[in-house]
Amino acid sequence: MTTTVPRRSAPAFNIVLGQDGMLPLLALLSLLPFAVGGFWLYSLGLCFANSIGVLAVTLLLRFGGEVSIGHSVFVAAGAYAVAILEKQFGLSLLVSLPVALAFGAALGLALAYPSRRLSGVYLAVTTMAMALALPEIILHAGPVAGGFEGLYVSGVLVPWVSKTMQHYYVALAVLVCSVLAVDRLRHSRQGLALLTTRSHPAAAESFGITRDWARLSVMGLSGGLAACSGAILAFTSSTVSPNSFTLWSSIFLLVGSVVSLYGLSLARALIGGMFLTLVPQLLAGAGNWIPVLYGSALLIVILGGHYAPRLRAMMGRRS
């Protein structure tokens, strides 16, 4: 006679933040435009775009074990690809978004190859140097990049739908597709190979998986995802300029990844994107207290995420 062990239900924290809670969260976000005004729709569209950038940085951390302080380079590549293709050739986002993704992935491979033997603080400083040089590179690109004024992105996908609604739903759709693509990678053989290379490089090399291949692959994937973030930022904000892609932009993406607790689910990416987009807006009226309040909020979120598993374990033992 066999007995069946009852399956324990997943903790509420995992249901909310994990893939199991993706559909309810997606339903809520889909209905949100009917309850909030235009300003919040615009802010949430930017939040979704930043969430994709946070997801790109987290992908590099989780699968490559490396820290990048230069992902604004890939974000700018995607944003300017969309803006230039619209201005020069009149192409819509349906065409320019795949181009931006491919361009970001190729740029990631091109930048990763010379630095494939670097790791830790050396790679972080290398990526920081790229972020520092990026605004000057854009300014010296000539009229094609629009100079200091930047470029205006005015294209729409559906003519009879308002721009605000298009910006919101397109950004949400690309974010969801990005999360699903990363989840598919996590459960694929290629994803397992990348994780094995990070955790057990000697064992991975015995199966023919080299560290250089893993480094190039992760950087290419992360660069392509960050370029998608830039493409959606350009489409949602309707403008691109050099001031939008500075070293601080890269640092804030890394902060968003930390705030999201390096999660790859939809909710975790949204937490990071909201922290980057909404918290500064909410603190805009605090004057000189903005750095103090922003740092306090960052500390509270990080400590809360760090001690949440212990609190859940304590509550489980008491119950």
C-alpha positions in Angstrom: 0.0 0.0 0.0 1.4 3.3 -1.0 0.7 6.6 0.7 0.7 9.9 -1.1 2.5 12.7 0.5 0.5 15.9 0.3 2.2 18.6 -1.7 2.9 21.7 0.2 1.6 24.9 -1.4 4.1 27.5 -2.5 4.6 30.3 -0.1 2.7 33.4 -0.8 5.9 35.4 -1.4 6.9 33.0 -4.2 3.5 33.1 -5.8 3.5 36.9 -5.9 7.1 37.3 -7.0 7.6 34.1 -9.0 6.4 33.0 -12.4 3.3 31.4 -10.8 1.9 34.9 -10.1 2.6 36.3 -13.6 -0.9 35.9 -15.0 -2.7 37.7 -12.2 -0.1 40.5 -12.2 -0.4 40.8 -16.0 -4.2 41.0 -15.8 -3.8 43.8 -13.2 -1.4 45.7 -15.3 -3.6 45.3 -18.4 -6.6 46.8 -16.7 -4.6 49.6 -15.0 -5.0 52.2 -17.8 -8.7 52.3 -17.2 -8.2 53.4 -13.6 -5.3 55.9 -13.8 -4.6 59.1 -15.7 -2.2 60.0 -18.5 0.7 61.0 -16.3 0.8 57.7 -14.5 0.5 55.8 -17.8 3.5 57.7 -19.2 5.5 57.0 -16.0 4.5 53.3 -16.0 5.5 53.0 -19.6 9.0 54.3 -18.7 8.9 51.9 -15.7 8.4 48.9 -18.0 11.2 50.1 -20.3 13.6 50.4 -17.3 12.4 47.0 -16.0 13.8 45.5 -19.3 17.1 47.2 -18.6 17.2 45.9 -15.0 16.4 42.4 -16.4 19.4 42.7 -18.8 21.8 43.6 -15.9 20.4 40.8 -13.8 20.8 38.3 -16.6 24.5 39.2 -16.8 24.8 38.8 -13.0 23.0 35.6 -12.7 24.4 33.8 -15.7 27.8 35.4 -16.0 28.5 36.3 -12.4 29.8 39.7 -13.5 28.9 43.3 -12.7 28.5 45.9 -15.5 28.5 49.6 -15.0 28.2 50.3 -18.7 24.9 49.0 -19.8 23.8 52.5 -20.8 25.9 51.8 -23.9 23.5 49.1 -25.1 20.5 51.0 -24.0 21.6 54.0 -26.1 22.3 51.7 -29.0 18.8 50.5 -29.0 17.3 53.9 -28.5 19.2 55.6 -31.3 18.6 52.6 -33.6 14.9 53.2 -33.3 15.2 57.0 -33.6 17.6 57.0 -36.6 15.7 54.3 -38.5 12.5 56.3 -38.1 14.1 59.6 -39.1 16.2 58.4 -42.0 13.9 55.6 -43.4 10.5 56.1 -41.8 10.5 52.6 -40.3 8.1 51.8 -37.4 9.0 50.1 -34.2 7.9 46.8 -35.6 10.9 46.9 -37.9 13.4 48.9 -35.7 12.9 46.9 -32.5 14.4 43.6 -34.0 17.1 45.7 -35.6 17.9 47.3 -32.2 18.0 43.9 -30.5 20.4 42.5 -33.1 22.5 45.6 -32.9 22.7 45.5 -29.1 23.6 41.8 -29.2 26.3 42.4 -31.8 27.7 45.3 -29.8 27.7 43.1 -26.7 29.8 40.5 -28.5 32.1 43.1 -30.0 32.8 44.7 -26.5 33.0 41.3 -24.7 35.6 39.8 -27.0 38.5 42.1 -26.0 37.6 41.9 -22.3 36.7 38.2 -22.2 39.6 37.4 -19.9 38.7 40.2 -17.5 36.5 39.6 -14.5 35.4 41.2 -11.2 36.4 44.8 -10.6 38.5 44.9 -13.8 35.5 44.2 -16.0 33.4 46.6 -14.0 35.9 49.4 -14.5 36.1 48.6 -18.3 32.4 48.9 -18.7 32.4 52.1 -16.6 34.9 53.6 -19.1 32.5 52.8 -21.9 29.7 54.6 -20.1 31.9 57.6 -19.5 32.8 57.9 -23.1 29.3 57.3 -24.5 27.9 60.9 -24.4 30.9 62.3 -26.2 30.7 59.6 -28.8 27.0 60.4 -29.5 27.8 64.2 -29.7 30.6 63.5 -32.2 28.4 61.3 -34.4 27.2 64.4 -36.2 23.7 65.3 -37.4 22.7 61.7 -37.7 22.4 61.5 -33.9 20.9 64.9 -33.5 23.7 66.5 -31.4 22.7 68.0 -28.0 19.1 68.2 -28.9 18.8 64.5 -29.8 16.1 63.0 -32.0 12.3 62.9 -31.8 10.4 59.6 -32.1 6.9 60.3 -33.3 5.9 57.0 -35.0 2.8 55.1 -33.9 1.8 51.5 -34.5 -2.0 51.8 -34.6 -3.2 55.1 -36.0 -6.6 55.1 -34.3 -5.3 54.4 -30.8 -4.0 57.2 -28.6 -0.2 57.5 -28.2 -0.4 57.2 -24.4 -2.2 53.8 -24.6 0.2 52.6 -27.3 3.2 53.5 -25.3 1.9 51.8 -22.2 0.7 48.5 -23.8 3.7 48.2 -26.2 6.1 48.6 -23.4 4.2 46.1 -21.3 4.1 43.6 -24.1 7.9 43.8 -24.7 8.6 43.5 -21.0 6.4 40.3 -20.8 8.1 38.8 -23.9 11.5 39.6 -22.4 10.6 37.9 -19.1 9.3 34.8 -21.0 12.4 34.7 -23.1 14.7 34.8 -20.1 12.6 32.1 -18.4 12.9 29.9 -21.5 16.6 30.4 -21.4 16.8 29.4 -17.7 15.1 26.1 -18.5 17.1 25.4 -21.7 20.2 23.4 -22.2 22.1 26.5 -23.2 21.0 28.2 -20.0 22.1 25.2 -17.9 25.5 25.3 -19.7 26.0 29.0 -18.9 25.1 28.4 -15.2 27.5 25.4 -15.1 30.3 27.5 -16.6 29.8 30.1 -13.9 29.5 27.7 -10.9 31.9 24.9 -12.0 34.2 26.2 -14.9 36.4 23.1 -14.7 33.5 20.7 -15.0 32.0 22.8 -17.9 35.3 22.7 -19.8 35.4 18.9 -19.5 32.2 18.9 -21.5 33.6 21.3 -24.1 32.0 24.4 -22.7 34.6 27.1 -22.6 34.5 30.2 -20.4 35.1 32.4 -23.3 32.1 31.1 -25.1 30.0 31.6 -22.0 31.2 35.1 -21.5 30.5 36.1 -25.1 27.1 34.5 -25.1 25.9 36.1 -21.8 27.2 39.5 -22.9 25.5 39.2 -26.3 22.2 38.2 -24.7 22.4 40.9 -22.1 23.4 43.6 -24.6 20.5 42.6 -26.9 18.0 42.8 -24.0 19.4 46.2 -22.9 19.0 47.5 -26.4 15.3 46.4 -26.3 15.0 48.5 -23.2 16.5 51.5 -25.1 14.2 51.0 -28.0 11.1 51.0 -25.7 12.5 54.0 -23.9 12.8 55.9 -27.2 9.3 54.9 -28.2 7.7 55.6 -24.9 9.4 58.9 -24.1 9.2 60.0 -27.8 12.8 61.4 -27.7 16.4 60.4 -27.3 19.4 62.6 -26.3 22.9 62.1 -25.0 21.9 63.3 -21.5 19.7 60.3 -21.1 22.6 57.8 -21.3 25.3 58.8 -18.9 27.3 56.8 -16.3 24.6 57.5 -13.8 22.1 55.7 -16.1 24.3 52.5 -15.9 24.7 52.8 -12.1 20.9 53.2 -11.6 20.3 50.1 -13.7 22.7 48.2 -11.4 20.8 49.6 -8.4 17.5 48.4 -9.9 19.0 44.9 -10.3 20.0 45.0 -6.6 16.6 46.2 -5.5 14.9 43.5 -7.5 17.1 41.0 -5.5 18.5 39.7 -8.8 15.2 38.2 -9.7 14.2 37.3 -13.3 10.5 37.2 -12.9 8.0 39.8 -14.0 7.3 41.1 -10.5 11.0 41.3 -9.6 11.9 43.2 -12.8 9.0 45.6 -12.1 10.2 46.3 -8.6 13.6 47.3 -10.0 12.0 49.4 -12.8 9.6 51.1 -10.4 12.4 52.0 -8.0 14.3 53.7 -10.8 11.3 55.5 -12.3 8.7 56.2 -9.7 10.7 56.8 -6.5 12.5 59.9 -7.9 9.2 61.3 -9.1 7.6 60.7 -5.7 10.6 62.4 -4.0 10.8 65.3 -6.4 9.4 67.8 -3.9 11.8 66.9 -1.1 14.5 69.4 -2.2 17.8 68.8 -0.5 16.5 65.7 1.2 16.2 63.7 -2.0 19.5 61.9 -1.7 18.9 61.0 1.9 15.4 59.8 1.3 16.4 57.9 -1.9 19.3 56.2 0.0 17.0 55.3 2.9 14.4 53.8 0.5 17.2 51.8 -1.2 18.5 50.5 2.2 15.0 49.6 3.4 14.2 47.6 0.2 17.5 45.8 0.2 17.3 44.9 3.9 13.7 43.9 3.6 14.5 41.5 0.7 17.5 40.1 2.6 15.6 39.3 5.8 12.3 38.4 4.2 13.2 34.6 4.0 14.2 34.5 7.6 11.0 36.2 8.7 8.9 33.8 6.6 10.8 30.8 8.2 10.1 32.2 11.7 6.4 32.7 10.9 6.3 29.1 9.5 7.7 27.6 12.6 5.3 29.5 14.9 2.3 28.4 12.8 
